[in-house]
Amino acid sequence: MIHEEIEDFLAALPRGTAIGGLDFGTKTIGVAVSDGMLSVATPLQTIRRKKFTSDADALARIVADRRLGGLVLGLPRNMDGSEGPRCQSTRAFARNLRGVLDLPLTFWDERLSTVAAERALLEADTSRKRRSEVIDHVAAGVILQGALDRIGNLRRSE
């Protein structure tokens, strides 16, 4: 099921399961995973996109191997908050993924996540070549950490 609100997503998650974060792009999908306490995001890998079935198979393997209870997809809104073609593409991917994976899905505003990932990699003195190899899954980590921080705030206010 796709949940527009993070509160609904949290309510649908099985207790004690980790979640994954996705930075969905035209050529790659960056993947990050959380811990079971839903507090820390860790960049995992970048999937080179081919066609939907192979992309979904790769994600299904990660979900099964990591026992993930849900996925957060970065939603690439425009700077004014509106949704353009990239958002439509991400939402279509989520709808297709829902037919393959039986777990809760939600979206997280990913504006400037790649900028934040790039900045972190530069601060870590990462080479240009290495940055290009890891930027997508580091951006997925930024997206997932934003969602995890919100989840943590929701839990504290309960």
C-alpha positions in Angstrom: 0.0 0.0 0.0 1.2 3.5 -0.8 0.9 6.0 2.1 1.0 9.7 1.3 1.5 10.6 5.0 4.4 9.4 7.0 2.1 8.8 10.0 0.1 6.3 8.1 3.2 4.6 6.8 4.5 4.3 10.4 1.2 2.8 11.5 1.4 0.2 8.7 5.0 -0.9 9.5 5.5 -4.2 11.2 7.1 -3.6 14.6 10.8 -4.0 14.9 11.5 -4.1 11.2 14.0 -2.0 9.3 13.0 0.1 6.3 14.7 1.1 3.1 15.2 4.4 1.3 15.3 4.8 -2.5 16.7 7.6 -4.6 15.0 6.8 -7.9 16.7 8.2 -10.9 16.5 7.7 -14.7 19.7 5.6 -14.8 20.2 4.4 -11.2 18.3 3.6 -7.9 20.3 4.5 -4.8 19.4 2.2 -1.9 19.9 2.8 1.9 18.7 0.8 4.8 17.8 1.6 8.4 18.5 -0.2 11.6 15.6 -2.1 13.3 15.1 0.8 15.8 14.4 3.2 12.9 17.0 5.6 14.0 20.0 5.4 11.6 20.2 5.3 7.8 23.1 3.5 6.1 23.8 3.9 2.4 23.8 0.4 0.9 24.2 0.2 -2.9 23.3 1.7 -6.3 21.3 -0.4 -8.7 21.9 0.3 -12.4 18.5 0.5 -14.0 17.6 -1.8 -16.8 13.9 -2.5 -17.1 11.3 -2.5 -14.4 11.2 -6.3 -13.9 15.0 -6.5 -13.3 14.9 -3.3 -11.1 12.1 -4.8 -9.1 13.8 -8.1 -8.7 17.0 -6.4 -7.4 14.9 -4.5 -4.9 12.9 -7.6 -3.9 16.2 -9.4 -3.1 17.3 -6.5 -0.9 14.0 -6.4 0.9 14.1 -10.1 1.5 17.8 -10.2 2.5 17.5 -7.3 4.9 14.0 -8.2 6.1 12.7 -4.7 5.3 9.2 -3.8 6.5 8.7 -0.8 4.2 10.3 1.5 1.6 10.6 5.3 1.5 11.0 6.8 -2.0 12.5 10.2 -2.5 10.0 12.5 -4.2 11.9 15.0 -6.4 9.7 18.1 -6.0 10.5 21.3 -7.7 12.0 24.0 -5.4 8.6 25.7 -5.2 7.1 22.5 -3.9 5.2 21.6 -7.1 5.4 18.2 -8.7 6.9 17.8 -12.2 7.6 15.0 -14.6 10.2 13.4 -12.3 7.7 13.2 -9.5 5.2 11.6 -11.8 7.8 9.0 -12.9 8.6 8.2 -9.2 4.9 7.8 -8.3 4.4 5.5 -11.4 7.4 3.4 -10.3 5.9 3.2 -6.7 2.6 2.0 -8.2 4.3 -0.7 -10.2 6.5 -1.7 -7.3 3.3 -2.0 -5.1 2.2 -4.8 -7.4 5.5 -6.7 -6.9 6.3 -6.1 -3.2 3.7 -6.5 -0.5 4.9 -3.8 1.9 4.1 -0.3 2.8 5.5 2.5 0.6 5.7 6.2 1.2 7.4 9.3 -0.2 9.8 11.8 1.3 10.6 15.2 -0.1 14.1 14.8 -1.5 14.8 18.4 -2.5 18.5 19.1 -2.1 19.3 15.5 -0.9 21.9 15.1 -3.7 23.4 18.4 -2.7 23.6 17.3 0.9 25.2 14.0 -0.1 27.7 15.7 -2.4 28.6 18.1 0.4 29.2 15.2 2.9 31.3 13.4 0.4 33.4 16.5 -0.3 33.9 17.0 3.4 35.1 13.4 3.7 37.6 14.3 1.0 36.2 11.6 -1.4 37.7 11.5 -4.9 35.6 12.6 -7.8 35.6 9.1 -9.2 34.5 7.6 -5.9 31.8 10.3 -5.5 30.3 9.4 -8.8 30.2 5.7 -7.7 28.4 6.3 -4.4 26.4 9.6 -4.7 23.1 7.8 -5.4 23.1 5.6 -2.4 24.5 8.3 -0.2 21.6 10.5 -1.4 19.2 7.6 -0.5 20.7 7.7 2.9 20.0 11.4 3.2 16.4 10.8 2.1 15.9 7.9 4.5 17.5 9.7 7.4 15.1 12.6 6.9 12.2 10.2 7.1 13.7 8.4 10.1 14.1 11.7 12.0 10.4 12.5 11.3 9.4 9.1 12.6 11.5 9.6 15.7 9.7 12.9 16.3 6.4 11.3 15.8 7.2 8.5 18.3 8.4 11.1 20.9 5.2 13.0 20.7 3.0 9.9 21.2 
